Amino acid sequence: MTEPLRLRAAWVLPISSPPIENGEIVLEEGKIVEARPVPIDGAPVSDARDFGEAILMPGLVNVHTHLDLTLLRGLIEDREFFAWIRELVACTETLEEEDYLASSTLGAAEAVAGGVTTIGDCTPSGASMIAAKRAGLRGIIYQEVFGIDGRQSVEQILSDLNYRVRALTWQASGTHLKVGVSPHAPYTVRPELFRAVAKYAEENSLPVCVHAAESLAESQLIREGIGPFAEMFDRRGIAWKAPGGTPIAYLHALGILSERTLLVHGVQLSASDRTLIAQTGAAWAHCPKSNAKLGNGVASLGLLQQCYPQSLPRIGLGSDSVASNNTLDLFEEMRFATLLQRGRRRSLETLCAREMVEMATIGGARALGLERKIGSLEAGKEADIIAVRADTPGMMPCYDPYNALVFSAGARDVVMTMVSGEVLYQDRVQVRLDLNEARGRFLEAARRLKRRSQA
Ligand SMILES: [Zn+2]
């Protein structure tokens, strides 16, 4: 039986209740016992760690990452969405298993150092499972599935998927990670394959993640069978009959939408889609920086929120890959999301800093179906906790912790990251990850990618 441990700081943010000034969190065996004000006789005690002028809060939940793609940070810039994704696929085809492992290891290190304790990660290679496991992260690792043309039969793809899901499930045992499947997007997965993956996920109770309603090009393909994706299908001899309607209606007709489904992007969302989301209970990953950087637009947070008229919104923040962001800094994502919506609405009535911090914590937990375990500092929940310095030159003075976190803080201000009571990162040091080996392979692969792009 380990003794309770106490973490103290100038601010404790339980999320589920108002901020506590001069607070402490009591932990026992990796779980939260209580978040409360430091008792009146709160003299220093041997089992307490006092962070001083800092904010203690639940770990951040990054609901959409591609740790595999960390190597592509800054490589493909200033391209329209279609050209960007084509170049991205061409680059990844040159990567080997060891490159992916180095890439996701550096990605996992970045996440942990930035106060992210939970991820929803889409991986073609499976390498991010190994990296996330070594780093001690929590989350869902979605095995990606592709197949728009008939090169491989649906049966072959499903058999390969099943093999990979079993391997990942074996790797995930004894960790904080779960396995899901990700039929990538409406323009990379054919309808029969979507149906088959939906059935497979249902039979095995697996979480599902799909990129949906991200670009105008995708909407044009579904609605009218025109635009850059349709032209590419033509060139490659891929048969395509536009189903009509919206991408969300299309995915619903294929049986993809359910409570286990996480939809990523939602820029091209129509009012009629809200009903389908409300009926099925699917969740959203809001990725404002990636959407803006690729020129895909600004998702309406108002519309996304209206998908949940009767219940708490299942909307989390996602950085997307660093190939389109170029950072996993969720503080920056919170800031960007807030400013974009205020600019878009020309109003600050409906979005305050507190709501944005909720989206990056309990909202993300709900989106991944983990709200009973994480997302707030409540008794019985896992001790996934971070400490953010509030006395750095860029953070002082801290009048209100929510506003400081959204409008001033950055990943650089995180000084401690803990998952289930285990410290993963402290004072700029990765506790579990050894980055030396990964860094060598990473830089070598980056040199190869650079040579390729200059050829
Ligand atoms: Zn993505």
Boltz pocket constraint, residues with backbone or C-beta under 6 A from the ligand:
constraints:
  - pocket:
      binder: B
      contacts: [[A, 64], [A, 65], [A, 66], [A, 122], [A, 211], [A, 264], [A, 320], [A, 321]]
      max_distance: 6.0
